[in-house]
Amino acid sequence: MISVFDAFMTPLRGLGLLFRPGLRRYVFMPLLINILIFSLTAWIGSIYFQEFIDWALPADSWMSYLEWLLWPLFALTYLIIAFYSFTMVANLIASPFNGILAAQVEKLVTGSLPEDHSGSILAEIIPAISGELGKIWYFILRAIPVLILMLIPGLNAIGSVLWLLLGFWFLSIEYVDYPMGNHHIRPAEQRRILRQRPFQTWAFGAAANLLMMIPVINFAAMPASVAGATLWWSKSLETT
């Protein structure tokens, strides 16, 4: 089992793999989709940012005395809400390409493709999109209680912390699904494997989230996280 630090580093190492010979052509479509959706999300998010902060920290609230402490937390929460919305849309569109990218990274790392992997975009479309819809539904069911908590004055700070942890967890589930799905591991089994290593799972999600927040690098966050998840799978999760 890899350490928490190694789990955190895998998306960053995945970034370094993207332009290796033999992988570049599989990176192009996820990268293009990421750039288009991310740019749209950033533009819309910038419009409503101040409104969200004013709602979360009203001037006449007792929390205004703690603005110096809570403002960064609420700002980070807003960014993560925007980024996760972007991530779900981008991965839904790019899911057939991400599965193929994960297979090619596995070939680069281990020397062989997943068994029965066709490499066909057409063959990937239906199972990939249905899998993404399942992940979105899984996330929504768990996000609703946390979002309700964030609506309650005085408890929204706790809700923001829970949102961060849920978001990190979701990003791990999102990206590890590609290499695991290539080996026909069903979502319930994937989550069982990740629950056995919660701190590594949060660490991987935190690093994927970090990539999403770094200007310019954020455009490559999705394919880098797919590559990183495949590294994690090949080095540790596959032996579970």
Secondary structure by P-SEA (a helix, b strand, c coil): cccaaaaaaaaaaaaaacccccccccaaaaaaaaaaaaaaaaaaaaacaaaaaaaacccccccccccccaaaaaaaaaaaaaaaaaaaaaaaaaaaaaaaaaaaaaaaaccccccccccccccccaaaaaaaaaaaaaaaaaaaaaaaaaacccaaaaaaaaaaaaaaaaaaaaaaaaaaaaacccaaaaaaaaaacaaaaaaaaaaaaaaaaccccccaaaaaaaaaaaaaaacccccc
